[in-house]
Amino acid sequence: MKREFYERNPLGVAKELLGKTLVHETAQGTTSGMIVETEAYMGPEDKASHAFGNRRTKRTETQFGPKGHAYVYLIYGMYYCFNVISGKIPAKPEAVFFRALQPLEGIELMAKRRPTANCKLEHLANGPSKLCMAMNIAKLQNGADLTKPPFYIRADGVKVSANNIVQAPRIGVDYANEWKHKPWRFYISDNPFVSVKAK
């Protein structure tokens, strides 16, 4: 995937990432998964964004960098979450959050990394931190250029039509007041690997 793909409105990027393939080549082996669920975060004006109000900290600094790079952060002091920086305006901290993958390659390796999934394929990467564990995404990947190996996104996935995309409010952003209602979560309809289905 070329950088130009990410240099666009995050809402469009979030939708068009569905069906694409996330790949991580490591010394242990290669794992990959089809992207089935994403969320868009719209920068300084978005109360759900880490960069709301142009908040610039050691944690959020990556968001102000080049588009197409990874923003990886720690939650609860033990779990990682992963985004790709996107947007039309340079240095504006917008991003697309990855919520779930459908495992494709390296499934045995994913299962070793996610023993609590009890070998259930649909549980290996059906959540933000689960997919990071399964794909070995951690602090080292923060700032990584996703346009090239070893950690990257391929376009050779499934083409998802607009009719097969569900649009729903984002999850876990109750602190964001009216912004928690923004329908900026996107997922592939009827896909069993999605983390949470809309009610």
Buried (B, 14 or more C-beta within 10 A) or exposed (E): BEBEBBBBBBBEBBBBBBBBBBBBBEEEBEBBBBBBBBBBBBBBEBBBBBBBEEEEEEBBBBBBBBBBBBBBBBEEEEBBBBBBBBBEEEEBBBBBBBBBBBBBBBBEBBBEBBEEBEEEBBBBBBBBBBBBBBBBBBEEBBBBEBBEEEBBBEEEBBEBEEEBBBBBBBBEBEEBEEBBEBEBBBBBEEBEBBBBEEE
